[in-house]
Amino acid sequence: MAGGERDKEAAEGQARRAEILAIKETKSGRQFYCNFDNFNKRLDEWVPAARIHFNQDVEWPSPEKPKDAKKAAAPAAKKTAVAQKKAQKRPTSTREASVASEGTTPHPWTEFVDSQKGTPDADGGELVAALDLDNTPGAEDDDPMDVDEAVAEAIIAKTQPPEHFSREEEIEKLRTGGSMTQNQAEISRIRNISKVQFGKFDLYPWYFSPYPEVFTQEDLMYICEFCLCYYGDFKSFTRHRQKCTLQHPPGNEIYRDDYVSFFEIDGRRQRTWCRNLCLLSKMFLDHKTLYYDVDPFLFYVMTTRDEKGCHLIGYFSKEKESAEGYNVACILTLPQFQRKGYGRLLIQFSYELSKIEGKLGSPEKPLSDLGLLSYRQYWTENLVDILLKYNESEDRCSIEQLASLLAMTPLDVESTLQALKMQVYHKGEHKIVLPTHIIKRHEAMKEKLAKDKSKKKVINPEAIQWKPPVFTASTRTWGW
């Protein structure tokens, strides 16, 4: 459902079906964790009992039927032995996911509730409830991070990929495989923090973050926007704010313009701050599992400035020494700053650093679903810009030349061209073509950015004051 339709339905206060996955007791009373039908998983939420419509019929989960009637009639000892044998043969990731799902005991009923956000597709299961979409503080549209509508349509809606390329399959592969999803049980865990006060913003987390268990009982958690320390009660947080003297991220400022500043922070020197940053980002990244050992990483934090200090907008991290040549390990724009052009700035800054290093960069896989769309937008914009210049000069170009000009890997260039059907095989050779509809969408996007000056932000490479750091063996490894 489109964001506008969802907002309209929320205004009308209609009830929506949802699957209740867990129940917890908080200081304000009992709350139910709801997974809304046909909404993304990041829009799950803890719903108070007052918003559940108990007058509706409950949809009970259907009991699982034995696959083989003969096995069902077998002796109990034999069934136990078979179950143990199957458990030994199952993959580790499957067993971990089963343990995680068994650890959360669903409440066996279905009701109707008021919702603050939407949820992902329900695969059937434990409890289904219909939720009312009014009383929704800070409801988020299920839109890609910093992806303008014209470009999003060019990438998603109207672009027909070649037969061997499937956007849905690629996103699913990126979300479930790779170095950042080694712990499958972590992904399936239910969100534990209901609401966060971060500076002047109220944030509603999307995913589980491993904060201390005591914070799961709080209705509101307070995070200092400068040192990122977290508190469960307002009195302790107020006392901290009176004593906290930090006004910017604890690192070197390597870039400043009229809009933003960038700070470089060594995870080994500022362990506590970087761990707190990872805990904060984990609330909005479902694939991120590493947060405790930050020694091998550098963090590049983007902030906006005012008279009170430098306020966190987003960041990306990169390994001090990446064997695969990745220039980004993790990237995030905080929700209150999304769809304002900041995600594009983060990506551009990472490639500007790669140019200074004289390397070709690529983000670490897997990317999140929103991260993939943001990178696809950035890659498409820059590739079309360069190809238009080559088209005017009638010069020939290759994938390697495009990769060198943009500091991208040839694999990223080729995958983007294939996704947009810009690479064809004609008369015995591969050629790059620039379809008219892509040119028109690109021009429409440029006109839109020209009118909306708030999103017309770019990095000035000459303003970057940075040299590639050199580390010893002890400073670029794990600090165990």
N, C-alpha and C positions, 0 to 999 in steps of 0.2 A: 504494500500500500504506500502511496506517495506521502511525503511529509504533510502536504496541504490537506489531503484527505484525512490523515490521522488527526491533525489539529482541529479540523471541522468536527470530527466525531467526538473529540475530547470536549469541545465547546458544548455539544449537545448533551453531554453527560451520559452517553450510552454505555451499557455494561459490555464487558469483553470477557470471553472465555480465557481461562488460564489454568496451567497445571501447577498445583501447589507441591513444592519439592521438599520443604522443610519448615519447621516451626521453632521459634526461639522466644524466650522471655527477656524483655528489656525493662528499663526503669519506667517506661511509659505504658507497659503492658505487653500482651502477646502480639507477635508479628508473624506473618506467613510469607515465605519466599515464593514468588510467583513467576512462572514462565508463560508469557502471553502468546497466544496462537498467532502465527504468521508475523512475528517480530523477531529482530535480531537478538541474540543472546545477551549483548551488552545492555539491552534495555530491560533485563530482569530487575526486580526490585523487591524489597521487604515491604509488605503491605500490613498496616494495622488492622485489627479485627473489625474496627468500626466501618471500614470500607468494603467489607465482604457482605454480599447479599445472601443471607442464610435462607431466605424464602424460596430460592431456586432449587430445582431438583439436583441431587448429587449424581455425578457420573462416576460410578465406581470403576476401578481398574479391573479388567477382565483377567481371571486367573489363567496362568499358562497351562496349556494342555500338554501332556507327555507326547513326544513325537512318535514313540513306538508303544502300542498297547501291551505287547509282550514284555517289554522292559519294565512297564509300570507294574505288571503282575509278578515280577521277579522278587525273590526274598530281599529283605532290607539290607542284609549283609552284602549281598551281591551288588545292590545299587550303590552302596557306599564305596565298595571297591572300584566300581566303574567310574564313579564321580572323582575319586582320588586319582585314578589313572588319567582321566581327561584333564584334570587340573595340572598334572605334571607336564602334559604335552602342550598346554596352551602357551602362547607367547607371553613374555614378561609384561609387556605393555597392556595386554588384555587382562591379565590377572590384576594389575594395579588399578585399572579402570573399574573392575568389578569390586575390588575392595573399597574403592572410594564411593561407589554407588551404594554398597551395602552399609557403609558407615552412616549414611543419611537416611533415617527412617521416615518415609513419607507418611503423611496423615491420610488415611483411606477415605477421603471424601472429595467432592467437587462442589465448589460454590461460585458465587458471583461477587466480584470485588471492584473497588475503584483503583485505577492505575495511574502511576506517575509517569511511567514510560511504557514502551512495548517490550516484547520478548521475541526470542527466536522461534523457529518452527518447533512445535512439540512433536516428539516421535511417538507419542502415545505413552501411557504410563500411569503414574501413581495417582495424581490428583489433578483435576481440571477445574478451574474456576473462571467465571466471567467477570471481568473487572471494568469498573466505571472509569472513564478517562478524564473526568474533571478532578479538581483539586490536585493538579499536577505541577508541583514546583520544579521549574527548569527542565521541562520535557525536551528531549533531544531528538532532532530529526535523524533518521537512519541514513545519513548522507556521507559520502566519502570526505576525508579530511582535506580541506583546502582544495577541493576539486570543483572548478567552476562548471556551471551547468552546461555551457556550450561544449567544453572539452570533455566532460563526463559523457555527454551524449555521443560525441565523436568516438570515444573509446569503447563505450559499453553498448549503447542502444542501436546505433545505426551502422556500426562497423561489423561486418560479417567476417570472422576469422577463417583462415584456411581449415581444411578438414582435419588436419592433425593437431590443430590448436583449439583448446576449449578453455575459456576464461574461468568457468566454474570449476573444472577439474584442476586447473592450475592453482586457483585460490585454495581449494581443498587440500591439494598436495602441499602447498606452502604452509598451511595452518596445522598440518598433522605430521610433518616430517622435518628432519633437520636437527641441527645441534641445539636449537633453543626449545625443543619440545621433547627432551629426553624423558621427562617425568610426565607421562600421560595422565596420571592421577591428579596432578596439580591443575590441569586444565579443567577437569570436570568438577572441581570443588566449588561450592556455593559461595557467592559473595558474602563477606562477613562484616563489612563496614557499610552502614546505612547512609550516612551523610557526613560531609567534611566541610568545615569552615576554613577557607584558605585565603587570607587577606580579606578583601571585601567581597569575595565570591563564595557562594555555597555550591559545593561540588557533590554530585551523586555518582559514586563509583560504578563502574561497569562490571568489574571482575573481582575475584578473590585476591587479597594481598595479605601476606603473612605478618601482619601486625600482631603484637601480643594479644592473647585470647581475651584479656580483660576488656579490651576496647570493643569487642563484639556485643557487649551488653549496653553500650552507650548509644543514645539516640543521635548524638552529635559529637564528632571528634574535631579537635582544634589542632591545626598545623601552622606553625610560624612560617610565614612566606619567605623569610630570609635564611634562617638556620635549619628549617625543615624539621624541627623537633615537634613531637606530637603529644597531646594532652587530652585527657578524658573529661575534665571538668573546667568550667570557665574561670574559676578562682585561680587555679594553678597556671592556666594559660596567661591570665592577666598579669600575674606575678612575674612570669617569664618575660613577657613583652616589656615590662618595666626595666628588666635587667639586660635584655638582649641588645647588644651594640652592633651586630652585624647588619650592614646595609647593602651588601652585594655578595654574590657567590664568592667563596674563599679561594680565588685563583687570580691569574693574570688576565687583564683585559687586553684582548688581541685585536679587537675590531670595534669601531664606533662610527655611527652616522646619525642622521637626524631622527631615525626611527628606533634603532635597536643597538645593543652592545652584545659582544660575545666574550665569554670568559673561558679560559682553558684551565681545567682542574685535574690534578693527578690523583687517581683513586688511592694510591699508596700513601700520599701525604695527607689527604682529607678523607679518611675512611668513613668516619661517622656521617659526615655531610653527604657523601656519595651513596652510602647505604640508605640513608633517609630518602634521597632522591629516587633510588631504585624502588623503595617501598611505595613511594607516591606514584611512580609511573606504572607499577604493577597493577594498580587499581584500574588502569585504562588500557592495558595490554594483556590479552589472554595467553599469549605465547611466551611471555617472558618468565623464566624460572630462576635466573641467577640474580641474587641481590646481596649476598653476604660477603663474597670475596671480590672486591672491586680493584685489587692491586694491579692486575694486568691491563687496566683500561684508563683511557683519557676521556674526560667528559667535556663537551663543548656546549656551554649553557647560553641560551639567548634570553636577553632581558630587555624590558622597556624601562626608561628612566623618568623619574619625577623628583619633586623636592624631598620625598621621604626615602628614596633609595632606588635600587634596581630590582624590578619585580620579574619573577620567573615567567617566561612565556613557553619555553620548550627546550629541548636539548637533544643531542645525539652523542652516543659514545662510540669509541673505536678502540680496538686492541692496539697496545703499544707495538706489538709485532705480530702481524697476521700472516700465517702461512699461505692462506688463500688469496691474500691481497685485498681483503675487504676494507673499505674506507668508512663504513658505518656498521656498528654491531647492533645498536638499538636506537630508535628515533621516536620522538613523541612531541606533539603540540598539545598543551593542556586544553581541555574541552572549551573553556571560556574564550580561548583565542583561535579556535578552529574556524575555517572558512573565511579567513581574513588575509590570506596570503603569506602567513608565517611559515607554514609547512614548506612552501616553495623556497623560502629563504634558507631554511635549515638544510634542505637538499642541495641548493646551490652552494652554500658555504662549504659543505663537505667536499664537493667537487673542486672548489677553488683551492682548498688545502691539498687535494691530490695533484692539482696542476703545479703548485709550488714544490711538492715532493718529486715531481716528474714521473708520476705513476698513473696507471689507469685504475680507477676505483669502481667498486660495486658494493651495494649493500649486502650485509650478511643474510643468507637465506636460513629459515623462511621469513618472508615479510608477512606482517599482519594484513588482513583484507584491506583496511584503509590505507596502510602503508604502500601496498602494491598499487592501488589506484593513484596515490599521490606521485609515486615514482613514474608510473606510466604517463601521467599528465606532464611531468617535467621532461621526461625523455621525448615525448611527442612534440612538445612546444619547441624544444631546441633542435631536434632533427628536422622538423618542417622549416624552421628559420634558415638553417644552413642549406637545405636542399633548394629552397627558393632562391638563395643567392647563387648557387651553382646553376640553377635553371636559367637565371638571367644572363650569366656569363657563358653559358653553354659549355662549361668545362665538365670533364668526367670526374667522378669521385668513386671511391670504394668504401667498403665497410670499415676497413682499417683507418682510412683517412678521417672518416666521421668519428670514429672512436678516439683518435688522437686529438682532434679539435675539441671534443667535449670531455676528455679525460674519462670516458666510459670504456668498459670492456667491450670487445667485439661481440661477445655473446649477448650482452644487453642490447646493443644496437640491432643485432639481427633479430632477436626475439620481438623487439618493438616494431620493426619493419614488417615482420610476419603477422603480428597481431593486427596491424592496420592494413594488411594486404598491399603493402608497398614494395614487396620483393616478388618478382615474377621470373619465370624461366622462358626466354624467348629466343628462338633461332640459335639454340645450342649454347646459350650463355645466360647467367643470372643478371637481371637488371633491376634497378631501383626506379620505381615510378611514383609520381605524385598525383593522386587522383584529384579531380576538380572539387569534389565534395569536401575533402579534407582541407583544401586550400580555403574554401569558403568558410568552413567552421573556424579555421585558424584566424582568418581576418575578422570574423565576428567576435572571437575571443579577444583579439587585440583592441577592437573598438570598445568592447565592454570594459576592459582594464583602463583604457584611456579616459573613459567617463568616470569610472570609480577610482579616484585617486588614492583611497584608503588601501586598496589592494595592489597598487602599482609600486611595489617595493622590490628593489634588486640590490644585490651585494656589489659594492664597489671594490674590485680586487686591489686597487692601489691603496685602499685604506687598511688593508690587513697587515698588522705588525706581528709577523710570526715566522719562525724558522722551525723546520722539522726537528723535534727533540731527539736526543740520543740517550739511550738507556743502557745500563749495565745488565748483565744476566739476572742479577738478584732483584732488580726493580721492575722487570717486565714479566715476572712469573707469579704464580699463586703464593699468597702469604700464609700458608698453613704451617 
